């Protein structure tokens, strides 16, 4: 009897350790990919004139949501099966200003040598029937534990502010009606999604025109500065703070 209690205790402790490790690797994977994104943000902020990343959100799927997905996909209830078959336990969402920013960030992320891109779903070029738009990238991120390296699935979603606004409202309506949205509302949501897409196109056009005007202004300013090297040097010094970093200007 005593031996059985010891065995049960060891089993429970082992199970607890497995679940703890299971959750930790996804937490660490999100920290890894968040660091990569933050490096890109800082690089753009400090070196370039423009930062394409508005903000970033991360999340780990809740236990309730995970169980629902396991049941829906009829996956065996084992950690190994869950790890291999559910690819969005860890998720990161990047919000950009313009559609061109989405592909720019995607290209930079996918070019990183330690990231293994598993699947790309482009719901911008091919929106879902309900109008949903976003770029989804399923990737594997290396997580260096004390005794091993694990490559962990992370799903990245990249979308514009307008796309994110639509998706957030659609999600709320979807659950408010218990996933059974009336047909007339479904039609209106699709029309709103089309309006969002048109808004993104217009804002992109405006941004492109502004960039052309800025480039012309810069060319004129640079020509004037080259005629006066002292002013050029003073301008460069003003753009550097006391710590030796470039100001965001």
N, C-alpha and C positions, 0 to 999 in steps of 0.2 A: 504493500500500500504506500509506504514511504517512498519507495523507488518510483512508483507511478506519479506521485506528486512532484518529485524532482524532475522527472521526464517532462511532465506537463509544464512545469515552470520554465524549463530550458526551451521547450517548444514556443511558449508565449514570448519569451525574451528574444528568441531568434526571429520570430515573426515581427515583433516590434522593431527590431533592428532593420529588417528588410524594408518595412514600410517607411521608416525614417530615412533610409538611404534612397529609397524610391522618390520620395518627395524632395529631398535635398538636391539630387542631380538636376531636377527641373528648375529649382530655385537658382542653382549655380549657372545653369545654361542661360537663364534670363539675364543674370548679372553679366555674363560674358558678352552676349549680344548687345546689351544695353551699353556696355563700355565701348564697344565698336561704334555704335551709333553716336554716342556722346563725343567720341574723338572726332568723328566727321563734323558734328555740330560746331565744336570748338575750332576746328581747322577752318571751316567756312567763316565763322565769326571773326577770327583773328587775322586771317590771310586774305580771304576773298571779300568782295564788296557785298556779298549777298548770302544769306543763310536759307537754304530751301526747306529746312525742317522747322515747322511751327512748334509742335510738341510731340511727346512720346508717352504712350501708356503701355504697361505690361500687366499680365495677369496669369495666374495658374488656375486651371479649371477646378471648380469646387467638386467636392466628393459626390454631391447629389447629381451634378451635371455629368460627371464622369460615369457614375453608375447607370444613368439613363442612356448614355451613349453605348456602354458595354452591352446593355440589354437590347438596344435598337439594332446594333450591328452583330448581335449574337456571338460575342467574343468570349472565349473561355476566361473564367475568373481567376487568372493567374497573372502575376506581375510581369512576367516575360511576354505573355500574349498581349497584355494591355500596352506595354512599352512599344511593341512592334506594330500594333494595329491602330493605335490612336495617336495621331500626329499633332494634335493641337492642345495637348495638356498644358504646354507652355506657349504663351502667345505674346507678341509685341506688335503694337500698332503705331505707325508713324504717320503723322498728319503733315501734309505739305500745302503750300499755297497754290501751286499750279500743277497741271497734269504732266508737263515736261519734267518737273521736279521729281515726280514719282519714278519715272524711268531712269533719271539721273542717279537717284539714291539706290534704286534696285541694281543698276549696273555696278556701282561701287561696292555694294555689299557682296554681290555674287562674284566679284573679282578677287575677293580675299581668299588666300590660298588654304586656310584652315577650315573654311566653310564648305560643306558638301551640299550642293543644291539638289534636292530630291525631286521637286515638282514645282512648276510655276503655272498658276491659273490667272489669266488676264481677263478679269470681268469689266475692264474699261473698254477694251476693243470688242469684247463679247459679253455685254451685260447679261445678268440673269433675267429670266422672263418678267420678274416683278420690277425690274429697273435697277437693281442693286449693282453698284460699280465699286471696284477696288482691285488692287493687284495683290495676289496671295503668293507667297513663296514659302514652301515647306523645305526646311533645311536641317542638316545635322550639325550640331555645335559640339566640339570636343570639351569635355569637362575632366580636369585633371584631379583625381582623388588621390588619397595617400597611398593606395595600393593598386590603382589601375586608372586607365583612361576610358571614359564612357562617351560615346557619341550619341547625343540626345536630340530628339526631334523638337524643333521649335517652328511655329507658324508665324510668319511675318505678314502683316497687312499694311499696305501703303495706300493712302487715299488723300484726296484734297479735303479742305475744310468743308466745302459744300457737300461732297459725298458723305462725309462723316455726319454732318447735320441730318441729311436724309436718312442714313442708315440708323441713327439713334432713334429718330421718331418712328421709323418703320418698325423697329424692334419693340418699342413701347406699345404701339398699336397692335402688333402681332400677338403679344401676350395679354393685352387688355381684352381681346376678343377670344382668348384661349385658343390661339392659332387658327381660328376660323374667321378670317376677315370677310365682311360682306363684299359682294362683287363690285358694288359701286365705289367702295373705298379702295379696293384693289386697283380699279381703273384710275382713280384720282392719284393714288400713290405712284403709278406708272407715269402719269402725266407730269407729276412733280419731279420724278427722276429725270425725265426728258428735259424739263426746265433747268434742273441742276446741271446737266451735261452742257446745255447751251450756255448757261452762265459761266461755267468753267472755260468754254471756248472763247467767249467774249473777253473774260479777264486775262486769258493767255494772250490774246491779240493786243490788248491794251498794254500789257507788260512788255511784249516784244517791241512795241512802238516806243515805249519809255526807254528801254535799253538802247535802242538805236540813237535816240536823242542824247542819252548820257554818254554814249561812246563818242558822238560828235563833239560834245562839250569837253570831254576829257582830252580829245585830240587837240582841240584849240588851246586848252589850258597847258598841256604838255609842251606844245610848240613855244608858248610864251615863257615857260619855265626853263626850257633848254637855252633860251637866249640869255637867261639870268641864272647861272649855277648857284649863286648865293641863296636865292629864293627857293630853289629846288631843295637845297640842303636843309633850310629852315623848315620847309614843309614836311620833310621826312622825320626830322627831330620831333616836331609837334605830334606826329602820329605814333610816337613811342612813349610809353609811360615810364615811371621811375623804376619799375621792376624789370624793364627791358622788353616788355611785351607791347605789341601793337594795340593801340586803342581801336575800338570798333567805330571807325569813322571813315 
